[in-house]
Amino acid sequence: MTFPTTQQPGAKRPPGRREMTAMLAGLMALNAFAIDAMIPALPDIGRSLGVADENRRQLVVIAYMIGFGSTQLIWGPLADRFGRRPVLAAGVALYTIFALLCGIAGSFALLIASRVAMGASAAVTRVLVVAMVRDLFESEEMARVMSLVFMVFMVVPVLAPSIGQAILLFAPWRAIFIVLAGYGLIMLAWAWLRMPETLHPEFRRSLKIGEMAGAAWETLREPQSRGYTLALTVTFASLVAYISSIQQIVFDAFGRPELIGLVFGGIAAPMALASWTNSRIVGRFGLRRVGHGAAAAFVVVTAIHAAIALSGHETLTSFIILQALAMCCFALTSSNLGTLAMEHMAPIAGTAASVQGVVGTIGAAIIGFVIGQAFDGTATPFIVGTALCAALTFVLILFTEPRALFAPIRIDTGKRIEDPPCLPDDLG
């Protein structure tokens, strides 16, 4: 059976599929802007607040990520208890307030503390966007929507540094935080006026420690959730390694610092295109056929790249081409594995998204950090590390669903869940 989303005051009609997808993508983009728009401003921040050490300036980025990873386990259970809409509004409102506080910070210590709080508040978007997509959609349709959401999430890091740099041409670094606060306020108003409550009344849960622990344990115990969460963690580790290593690779390994923007854009653009392509083909070919096929292609592409690097024939051109192909495989793999991890989690979607987010964030950060620290002046450690991530991802998929590998349709596991709420078909 199906049930409608709860319409909220101020919304003349429930949002259509396109508006809902755009709203969710806009919420996810809050994080990318908050991280990447700051990068051009780090020298100005250091000079303004008396921080000469370049490594200390990096705390502006790291502090946000620490906050972001620290509260994901909190937002999910709150959303399962009180509903998605009020918890989302509270988190985005806090994000806006702390962005303003960053903008007026008179000391580096206050700026860092505010950045931690800003990241902790923004974690609500990572958890609840995934939970709301699971509330509203199932299977291939969920993968389609998540692909479109992540397409925006992948494009924003390419644009954000340029936007930050453009702001610095006309205003001091504090203006970047004012712009971030303004964006947060816009998303808060849009979500409050148009976002329906997507949590099914029957799925509301209490905040009792035992019940929350039980939901978290169910997320880790359920084979499909556990297996695909681990596979997704390793997959995302390759992205973390890429983000942390790309500057050193272009600057030091290839000696072409003036091409960093071209290299970054040349790899990110195909990745975003792959996410859009996934949204068009997953309904036709199925989650597993596309996701598993992309994971297999990921292994092949990265293995070829590793062989070229180990043979000493790597060039900047081969790096861009093969890394772009690898990131296309990454985009197709990650969107579908994330959907499969949530497939049976409808009754505890908020908590499940929290648990999976924490495991994925911490695990990917650790693995990606190890790969990044192996940099030896060449791109080889990163390329080999990515190939190992791809291989381990496929092994984890094989162990999770050995009988469903490349399956073209949904597999009936015998577990039934309620159908998700419907959005207006005329806007689908």
C-alpha positions as CSV (number, residue, x, y, z in Angstrom):
1,M,0.0,0.0,0.0
2,T,1.0,3.6,-0.3
3,F,0.4,6.6,1.8
4,P,0.8,10.4,1.2
5,T,3.4,12.6,2.7
6,T,2.1,15.0,5.4
7,Q,1.4,18.4,3.9
8,Q,2.7,21.3,6.1
9,P,1.2,24.7,6.6
10,G,2.4,27.2,4.0
11,A,2.7,24.5,1.3
12,K,-0.1,24.9,-1.2
13,R,0.6,21.4,-2.5
14,P,3.2,18.7,-1.9
15,P,6.4,19.2,-3.8
16,G,6.9,17.2,-7.0
17,R,9.6,14.8,-7.6
18,R,11.8,17.4,-9.4
19,E,11.4,20.0,-6.6
20,M,12.0,17.4,-3.9
21,T,15.2,16.2,-5.6
22,A,16.4,19.8,-6.1
23,M,15.7,20.6,-2.4
24,L,17.6,17.5,-1.2
25,A,20.5,18.2,-3.5
26,G,20.6,21.8,-2.2
27,L,20.8,20.6,1.4
28,M,23.6,18.2,0.6
29,A,25.5,21.0,-1.2
30,L,25.6,23.0,2.1
31,N,28.5,20.8,3.2
32,A,30.6,21.0,0.0
33,F,30.3,24.8,0.0
34,A,31.2,25.0,3.7
35,I,34.4,23.0,3.1
36,D,35.7,24.0,-0.4
37,A,34.7,27.6,-0.5
38,M,37.1,28.3,2.4
39,I,40.2,26.9,0.7
40,P,41.2,30.2,-1.2
41,A,40.6,32.2,2.0
42,L,43.0,30.3,4.3
43,P,46.0,32.6,3.7
44,D,43.8,35.7,4.4
45,I,42.4,34.1,7.6
46,G,45.9,33.3,8.8
47,R,47.0,36.9,8.3
48,S,43.9,38.4,9.8
49,L,43.9,36.2,12.9
50,G,47.7,36.0,13.4
51,V,48.2,32.4,12.3
52,A,51.5,32.1,10.4
53,D,51.8,28.3,10.4
54,E,50.2,27.0,7.2
55,N,49.5,23.7,8.8
56,R,47.5,25.4,11.6
57,R,45.4,27.1,9.0
58,Q,44.3,23.7,7.7
59,L,42.4,23.4,11.0
60,V,39.7,25.6,9.4
61,V,38.8,22.7,7.1
62,I,39.7,19.8,9.5
63,A,37.6,21.3,12.4
64,Y,34.5,21.3,10.2
65,M,35.0,17.7,9.2
66,I,35.6,16.7,12.8
67,G,32.3,18.3,13.8
68,F,30.6,16.7,10.7
69,G,31.6,13.2,11.7
70,S,30.9,13.6,15.4
71,T,27.1,14.1,15.4
72,Q,25.7,11.8,12.8
73,L,24.7,9.2,15.4
74,I,22.7,11.9,17.1
75,W,20.6,13.3,14.3
76,G,19.3,10.0,13.0
77,P,17.6,8.8,16.3
78,L,16.2,12.4,16.8
79,A,14.7,12.3,13.4
80,D,13.2,8.8,14.0
81,R,11.6,10.2,17.1
82,F,10.4,13.7,16.2
83,G,10.2,13.5,12.5
84,R,12.5,14.6,9.6
85,R,11.2,18.1,9.2
86,P,11.7,19.7,12.6
87,V,15.1,18.0,13.1
88,L,16.3,19.1,9.7
89,A,15.1,22.7,10.4
90,A,16.9,22.7,13.8
91,G,20.1,21.5,12.2
92,V,20.1,24.0,9.3
93,A,19.2,26.8,11.6
94,L,22.2,26.0,13.9
95,Y,24.4,25.8,10.8
96,T,23.3,29.3,9.8
97,I,23.9,30.7,13.2
98,F,27.4,29.2,13.5
99,A,28.3,30.3,10.0
100,L,27.5,33.9,11.2
101,L,29.6,33.3,14.3
102,C,32.5,32.2,12.2
103,G,32.1,35.4,10.2
104,I,32.5,37.6,13.2
105,A,35.1,35.5,15.1
106,G,37.8,37.7,16.6
107,S,40.2,35.0,17.3
108,F,41.4,31.8,15.6
109,A,40.3,29.7,18.6
110,L,36.7,31.0,18.4
111,L,36.7,30.5,14.6
112,I,37.8,26.8,15.0
113,A,35.2,26.2,17.8
114,S,32.5,27.7,15.6
115,R,33.7,25.6,12.6
116,V,33.4,22.4,14.7
117,A,29.8,23.4,15.7
118,M,29.0,24.4,12.1
119,G,30.1,20.9,10.9
120,A,28.2,19.2,13.7
121,S,25.1,21.0,12.7
122,A,25.5,20.4,9.0
123,A,25.7,16.6,9.6
124,V,21.9,16.7,9.8
125,T,21.8,17.1,6.1
126,R,24.0,14.0,5.4
127,V,21.8,11.8,7.6
128,L,18.4,13.1,6.8
129,V,18.8,13.5,3.0
130,V,19.5,9.7,2.9
131,A,16.7,8.9,5.3
132,M,14.2,11.0,3.4
133,V,15.1,9.5,0.1
134,R,14.6,6.1,1.7
135,D,11.2,7.3,3.1
136,L,10.0,8.4,-0.3
137,F,11.5,5.9,-2.8
138,E,12.5,2.3,-3.1
139,S,15.0,0.3,-5.1
140,E,15.8,1.6,-8.6
141,E,13.8,4.8,-8.0
142,M,15.8,5.5,-4.8
143,A,19.1,5.0,-6.7
144,R,17.9,7.3,-9.4
145,V,17.1,10.1,-7.0
146,M,20.3,9.6,-5.0
147,S,22.3,9.8,-8.3
148,L,20.9,13.2,-9.0
149,V,21.5,14.4,-5.5
150,F,25.1,13.2,-5.5
151,M,25.6,14.7,-9.0
152,V,25.1,18.1,-7.5
153,F,27.2,17.1,-4.5
154,M,30.1,16.2,-6.8
155,V,29.8,19.4,-9.0
156,V,29.8,21.8,-6.1
157,P,33.4,21.1,-5.0
158,V,34.6,22.1,-8.4
159,L,32.7,25.4,-8.3
160,A,33.0,26.3,-4.6
161,P,36.7,27.4,-4.6
162,S,36.1,29.6,-7.6
163,I,33.0,31.1,-5.8
164,G,35.2,31.7,-2.7
165,Q,37.9,33.3,-4.8
166,A,35.3,35.5,-6.5
167,I,34.0,36.7,-3.1
168,L,37.6,37.6,-2.0
169,L,37.9,39.9,-5.0
170,F,35.3,42.2,-3.6
171,A,35.2,41.5,0.1
172,P,37.3,40.2,3.0
173,W,37.3,36.5,4.0
174,R,34.5,37.0,6.5
175,A,32.1,37.6,3.6
176,I,32.4,34.0,2.6
177,F,30.8,32.9,5.9
178,I,28.1,35.5,5.5
179,V,27.3,34.0,2.0
180,L,27.3,30.5,3.6
181,A,24.9,31.7,6.3
182,G,22.7,33.3,3.6
183,Y,22.6,30.1,1.6
184,G,21.7,28.2,4.8
185,L,18.9,30.6,5.5
186,I,17.5,30.1,2.0
187,M,17.6,26.4,2.3
188,L,16.0,26.6,5.7
189,A,13.1,28.7,4.4
190,W,12.6,26.5,1.3
191,A,12.6,23.3,3.4
192,W,10.3,24.7,6.1
193,L,7.8,26.0,3.6
194,R,7.8,23.1,1.1
195,M,9.3,20.0,2.7
196,P,6.6,17.5,3.8
197,E,7.1,15.2,6.7
198,T,8.3,12.0,5.1
199,L,8.5,9.8,8.3
200,H,5.7,7.2,8.4
201,P,3.8,7.5,11.8
202,E,4.2,3.8,12.3
203,F,8.0,4.2,12.1
204,R,8.4,6.7,14.9
205,R,10.7,5.5,17.6
206,S,11.4,6.5,21.2
207,L,14.7,7.9,22.4
208,K,15.2,5.0,24.9
209,I,18.8,3.9,24.9
210,G,17.8,0.3,24.5
211,E,15.6,0.9,21.5
212,M,18.2,3.2,19.8
213,A,20.9,0.6,20.5
214,G,18.7,-2.1,19.1
215,A,18.1,-0.1,15.9
216,A,21.8,0.5,15.5
217,W,22.6,-3.2,16.1
218,E,19.9,-4.1,13.5
219,T,21.7,-1.9,11.0
220,L,25.0,-3.6,11.6
221,R,23.5,-7.1,11.9
222,E,21.3,-7.2,8.8
223,P,23.6,-8.8,6.2
224,Q,22.8,-6.6,3.2
225,S,23.1,-3.4,5.2
226,R,26.3,-4.5,6.8
227,G,27.9,-5.8,3.6
228,Y,27.1,-2.9,1.4
229,T,28.0,-0.3,4.1
230,L,31.5,-1.9,4.3
231,A,31.8,-2.0,0.5
232,L,30.7,1.7,0.3
233,T,33.2,2.6,3.0
234,V,36.1,1.2,1.0
235,T,34.7,2.8,-2.2
236,F,34.6,6.2,-0.5
237,A,38.1,5.7,0.8
238,S,39.3,6.0,-2.7
239,L,37.6,9.4,-3.0
240,V,39.1,10.6,0.3
241,A,42.5,9.5,-0.9
242,Y,42.0,11.4,-4.2
243,I,40.9,14.6,-2.5
244,S,43.8,14.5,-0.1
245,S,46.4,13.6,-2.7
246,I,45.5,15.4,-5.9
247,Q,47.2,18.7,-5.1
248,Q,50.5,16.9,-4.3
249,I,50.2,14.7,-7.4
250,V,49.7,17.6,-9.7
251,F,52.2,20.0,-8.0
252,D,55.0,17.6,-7.0
253,A,54.6,14.4,-9.0
254,F,53.9,16.0,-12.4
255,G,55.2,19.5,-11.7
256,R,52.3,21.3,-13.2
257,P,50.7,23.4,-10.4
258,E,49.1,25.8,-13.0
259,L,46.9,22.9,-14.3
260,I,45.4,22.0,-10.9
261,G,42.0,23.5,-11.8
262,L,42.0,21.8,-15.2
263,V,42.9,18.4,-13.8
264,F,40.4,18.6,-11.0
265,G,37.6,19.7,-13.4
266,G,38.6,17.2,-16.0
267,I,38.1,14.4,-13.5
268,A,35.1,15.8,-11.6
269,A,33.0,16.6,-14.7
270,P,32.8,13.0,-16.0
271,M,32.1,11.8,-12.5
272,A,29.1,14.1,-12.3
273,L,28.0,13.0,-15.8
274,A,28.2,9.3,-14.6
275,S,25.9,10.1,-11.7
276,W,23.4,11.7,-14.1
277,T,23.7,8.6,-16.4
278,N,23.0,6.3,-13.5
279,S,19.7,8.2,-12.9
280,R,18.7,7.4,-16.4
281,I,19.7,3.7,-16.7
282,V,19.2,2.2,-13.3
283,G,15.5,1.9,-13.7
284,R,16.0,-0.1,-16.9
285,F,18.8,-2.4,-15.9
286,G,18.4,-2.6,-12.2
287,L,20.4,-1.7,-9.1
288,R,22.6,-4.7,-8.9
289,R,23.4,-5.0,-12.6
290,V,24.5,-1.4,-12.8
291,G,26.1,-1.2,-9.3
292,H,27.9,-4.6,-9.5
293,G,28.9,-4.0,-13.1
294,A,30.4,-0.6,-12.3
295,A,32.3,-2.1,-9.4
296,A,33.8,-4.7,-11.7
297,A,34.7,-2.0,-14.2
298,F,36.3,-0.1,-11.3
299,V,38.6,-3.1,-10.6
300,V,39.6,-3.4,-14.3
301,V,40.3,0.4,-14.8
302,T,42.3,0.8,-11.6
303,A,44.2,-2.4,-12.3
304,I,45.2,-1.1,-15.7
305,H,46.2,2.2,-14.2
306,A,48.2,0.5,-11.5
307,A,50.1,-1.5,-14.1
308,I,51.0,1.6,-16.1
309,A,52.1,3.4,-12.9
310,L,54.2,0.5,-11.7
311,S,55.9,0.1,-15.1
312,G,57.0,3.7,-14.9
313,H,55.0,5.0,-17.9
314,E,52.6,7.2,-16.0
315,T,52.1,10.7,-17.5
316,L,49.8,13.5,-16.6
317,T,47.6,12.7,-19.6
318,S,47.3,9.1,-18.7
319,F,46.5,10.0,-15.1
320,I,43.7,12.4,-16.1
321,I,42.1,9.9,-18.5
322,L,42.3,6.8,-16.3
323,Q,41.4,8.6,-13.1
324,A,38.4,10.1,-14.8
325,L,37.3,6.7,-15.9
326,A,37.9,5.3,-12.4
327,M,35.8,8.1,-10.9
328,C,33.0,7.4,-13.3
329,C,33.0,3.8,-12.1
330,F,33.1,5.2,-8.5
331,A,30.0,7.4,-9.1
332,L,28.0,4.5,-10.6
333,T,29.1,2.1,-7.8
334,S,28.6,4.4,-4.8
335,S,25.1,5.6,-5.7
336,N,23.8,2.0,-6.1
337,L,25.6,0.5,-3.2
338,G,24.2,3.2,-0.9
339,T,20.7,2.4,-2.1
340,L,21.2,-1.3,-1.5
341,A,22.6,-0.7,2.0
342,M,19.3,1.1,2.9
343,E,17.0,-1.3,1.0
344,H,15.7,-3.1,4.1
345,M,16.0,-0.2,6.6
346,A,12.7,1.7,6.1
347,P,11.4,1.3,9.7
348,I,14.7,2.7,11.1
349,A,15.9,4.8,8.2
350,G,17.1,7.7,10.3
351,T,19.2,5.6,12.7
352,A,20.4,3.4,9.8
353,A,21.6,6.4,7.9
354,S,23.4,7.7,11.0
355,V,25.1,4.4,11.6
356,Q,26.1,3.8,8.0
357,G,27.2,7.5,7.8
358,V,29.5,7.2,10.8
359,V,31.0,3.8,9.7
360,G,31.5,5.2,6.2
361,T,32.9,8.5,7.3
362,I,35.4,7.2,9.8
363,G,36.4,4.1,7.9
364,A,36.9,6.0,4.6
365,A,38.8,8.8,6.4
366,I,41.2,6.3,8.0
367,I,41.8,4.3,4.8
368,G,42.1,7.4,2.7
369,F,44.5,9.0,5.2
370,V,46.8,5.9,5.0
371,I,46.8,6.0,1.2
372,G,47.5,9.8,1.3
373,Q,50.4,9.4,3.7
374,A,52.1,6.9,1.4
375,F,52.8,9.7,-1.1
376,D,56.4,9.4,-2.2
377,G,56.7,12.1,-4.8
378,T,54.9,10.0,-7.5
379,A,51.3,9.1,-8.2
380,T,52.0,5.4,-7.8
381,P,51.0,4.9,-4.1
382,F,47.7,6.6,-4.7
383,I,47.0,4.7,-7.9
384,V,47.8,1.3,-6.3
385,G,45.8,2.2,-3.2
386,T,42.8,3.1,-5.3
387,A,43.2,-0.3,-7.2
388,L,43.2,-2.1,-3.8
389,C,40.1,-0.2,-2.7
390,A,38.3,-1.2,-5.9
391,A,39.3,-4.9,-5.5
392,L,38.2,-5.0,-1.9
393,T,34.9,-3.3,-2.8
394,F,34.1,-6.1,-5.3
395,V,35.1,-8.8,-2.8
396,L,32.8,-7.4,-0.2
397,I,29.9,-7.2,-2.8
398,L,30.6,-10.9,-3.7
399,F,30.4,-11.9,0.0
400,T,27.3,-9.9,0.6
401,E,25.2,-11.2,-2.2
402,P,27.0,-14.0,-4.0
403,R,23.8,-15.3,-5.6
404,A,22.6,-11.9,-6.7
405,L,25.7,-10.8,-8.5
406,F,24.8,-8.7,-11.6
407,A,21.1,-9.6,-11.0
408,P,18.9,-7.5,-13.4
409,I,15.9,-7.2,-11.0
410,R,15.2,-6.8,-7.3
411,I,15.8,-10.0,-5.3
412,D,13.0,-11.2,-3.1
413,T,14.6,-11.8,0.2
414,G,11.3,-12.6,1.9
415,K,11.5,-9.4,4.0
416,R,8.6,-7.1,3.4
417,I,8.5,-3.4,4.2
418,E,5.8,-0.7,3.9
419,D,5.8,1.1,0.5
420,P,7.2,4.6,0.6
421,P,5.0,7.7,0.4
422,C,4.2,9.0,-3.1
423,L,5.0,12.3,-4.7
424,P,2.7,13.7,-7.4
425,D,3.0,11.6,-10.5
426,D,2.4,14.5,-12.8
427,L,5.7,16.0,-11.7
428,G,7.8,12.8,-11.8
